[in-house]
Amino acid sequence: VQLVESGGGLVQPGGSLRLSCRASGFTVSAYGMSWHRQVPGKERELVAYISSAGVNTDYADSVKGRFTISRDNAKNTVFLQMNSLKPEDTAVYYCKRHGVVYWGRGTQVTVSS
């Protein structure tokens, strides 16, 4: 099982990024998947979740209306579309598989002018 995040980078406030989490060794449609983020000195926090059926999603209050989690079963990949980015969104973003838990290694997102 492997999760590989990509798509992070430096973006100005108000900009957008789309993160990808490419999975291997299992089928993403069979598991709940989520994105989390962490800044130094703070605990990792849940950003967005999508159920195995893809019907249910959930978001942290701080990102509701700005971030969207989705899944492409054909690509076995989970995405996080991030719009209207703010400096406080700066963090390392991690992908997580639920059930027997696996984490990716993360991708850095920096929002700064």
C-alpha positions in Angstrom: 0.0 0.0 0.0 1.3 3.4 -0.9 -0.1 7.0 -1.0 1.8 9.6 -2.9 0.7 13.3 -2.6 1.5 15.9 -5.2 0.4 19.4 -6.3 1.7 21.5 -3.4 3.7 24.6 -3.9 3.8 28.4 -3.3 0.7 30.4 -4.1 -0.4 33.9 -3.4 -3.4 34.6 -1.1 -6.6 34.2 -3.0 -5.1 31.7 -5.4 -5.9 28.0 -6.0 -4.1 24.7 -5.9 -5.3 21.1 -6.5 -3.6 18.4 -4.5 -3.5 14.8 -5.7 -3.2 11.6 -3.7 -2.3 8.7 -6.0 -2.9 5.3 -4.3 -1.4 1.9 -5.1 -1.9 -1.5 -3.6 -5.6 -1.0 -2.9 -8.7 0.6 -4.5 -9.6 4.0 -3.2 -13.3 3.5 -3.8 -13.3 0.7 -1.2 -12.2 3.0 1.7 -12.9 6.3 3.3 -10.2 8.7 2.4 -9.2 12.1 3.9 -6.9 15.0 3.7 -5.2 16.4 6.8 -2.7 19.2 7.4 -0.1 20.0 10.0 2.1 23.0 10.9 5.2 22.7 13.1 4.3 22.6 16.8 0.7 21.8 16.2 -1.3 18.6 15.9 -2.3 17.2 12.5 -5.9 18.3 11.8 -8.6 16.9 9.5 -9.3 19.0 6.5 -11.7 17.0 4.4 -13.2 13.5 4.3 -14.9 11.4 1.6 -16.7 8.2 2.3 -16.0 4.9 0.5 -19.2 5.3 -1.6 -18.3 8.9 -2.4 -21.7 10.0 -1.2 -20.7 11.6 2.0 -18.1 14.4 2.5 -17.1 16.4 5.5 -15.0 19.5 6.0 -13.3 21.4 8.7 -15.2 24.6 9.4 -12.1 26.6 8.4 -12.2 25.3 4.8 -15.9 24.9 4.1 -17.0 26.6 0.9 -13.3 26.9 -0.2 -12.0 23.3 -0.4 -13.6 20.3 -2.3 -12.6 16.7 -1.9 -13.2 14.3 -4.8 -12.1 11.0 -6.1 -11.4 9.6 -9.6 -11.8 5.8 -9.3 -10.4 5.2 -12.8 -7.1 7.0 -11.7 -7.3 5.5 -8.2 -6.6 9.1 -7.0 -8.2 11.4 -4.4 -8.1 15.2 -5.0 -8.3 18.3 -2.9 -9.3 21.4 -4.8 -8.3 24.4 -2.7 -9.7 27.8 -3.7 -9.4 31.3 -2.1 -6.3 30.2 -0.2 -5.3 32.1 2.9 -1.9 32.4 4.6 -3.3 30.3 7.5 -3.8 27.4 5.0 0.0 27.1 4.9 0.9 23.5 6.1 2.1 20.1 5.0 -0.9 18.3 3.6 -1.3 14.5 4.1 -3.5 11.9 2.5 -4.9 9.2 4.7 -6.6 5.9 4.1 -9.2 4.9 6.8 -9.8 1.3 8.0 -6.3 -0.1 8.3 -4.7 3.3 8.4 -2.0 4.4 5.9 -0.6 7.9 5.5 1.2 9.5 2.6 4.4 11.5 3.1 2.8 14.9 2.6 3.1 17.8 0.3 4.0 21.4 1.3 1.5 24.2 0.7 2.7 27.7 1.3 0.3 30.7 0.9 2.2 33.9 0.8 2.6 37.1 -1.1 
